[in-house]
Structures are given as structure tokens and as C-alpha cells.
Amino acid sequence: MIDLSSINNIYLFAGAADFRKGIVGLSGLILVSYPNITDRLDNLFIFCNSTRNQIKILHFDETGIWLYQKRLTICFKINLKY
């Protein structure tokens, strides 16, 4: 479970991410997309797939990197235009 009181920033990745990527691949997307972020500790990075019915959250904390994945039901489909 994510303790939101310890989170500094939440970043939403613009565009669709390849959901075959794991921790290493998504971390690479963060380095390319957000080059000015030097300290990723206690930040959340949220990614959507191309059909916007799944999300992945990358969470960096003092113990390591967490990867959360959630499949959304049709009534909660994310409606983003990019």
C-alpha cells in the first residue's frame, strides 16, 4: 500500500506506455521524459496503456522500487486526450 503522506510528487507520463516494460524499462522512460529530476526518492510515476484501461505506478522509496499495476473496469476508463 502506498503511504501518500510520504510522497513528494506525482508525475503522469504523457502518452501511452508499452506495458510489456517492467521496472527497468519504465525507469528508462522516466530518465528520458523527466531529465531534470535528479532525486526520484518518494515520487510516484503513473503510466497508462494505449487503451487506457490499465495503469502502472512506479514508486521509489528508501527500500527500493515498487511497481504497482491495476486493470481498470470499463466505468473507470481514463479519458485523456494527448
N, C-alpha and C positions, 0 to 999 in steps of 0.2 A: 504494500500500500504506500502511496506517495504521501509524505507529510508536506502539505502545501505551505506550512509556516516556515519551512526551511528553504523554500525555493526563491531564488533571486530574480530570475527572468524566465519567461515562457516565450519561445520562438516558434512560429508556424512556418514551416517550409513552403515556399511559394511553388506551386506546380505539383504534378503527380510524381511520387517517388516509386521506384522499382521495388516492389515488395518481396522480391527474391533476395534482396540485400539484408544482411544481418547487422550486427553491431559494427563490424569493421567497415562495411560499405556505407552505412548511414553516417558513421563518423567522418568518412571521406567527403560525403556530401556537405556536412557541416563545415569542414575546413575550406571547401571551395566556395560555398554560399555565404559564409559569415567569416571572412578572413580577419576581421578586426577583433573578434572575440578571442582573447588570449587565455582567459580563465573560464573553463566550461563547468567548473565545480558548482553544484547546486543550481543548475539550469535545466529546463525541460525543452526538448526539441520535438515538435509534433509533425508527423508526416501523414499524408493521405495517399491512397492508391488512386489509379486513374478513374475508377468508377465511383470513388468517394464513399464506399461502403465499409472501409476499414481504416483504422488509424494505427500508427506505431508511435510510441513515445520513447525517446532516448533520454535517460536520466543519469547524469553524472553526479556521484556523491563520493564521500571520502573512502568508501569501501570498494568502489569500482564503478562499472557501468551497468545500468539496468535497462532492459528492453521489454517494454510492455506492448502487447498487441490486442486490439479489440475489433471484432466484427460487429458492425452496426446493423440494426434491423432497418427495414425499409422506412419506418416512420421517423427515424433519426438520421437519415442520409444527409450528409453535409452538403449544403448548397453554396459552393464557392464558384466565383467566376474569375478565371485567370487566363 
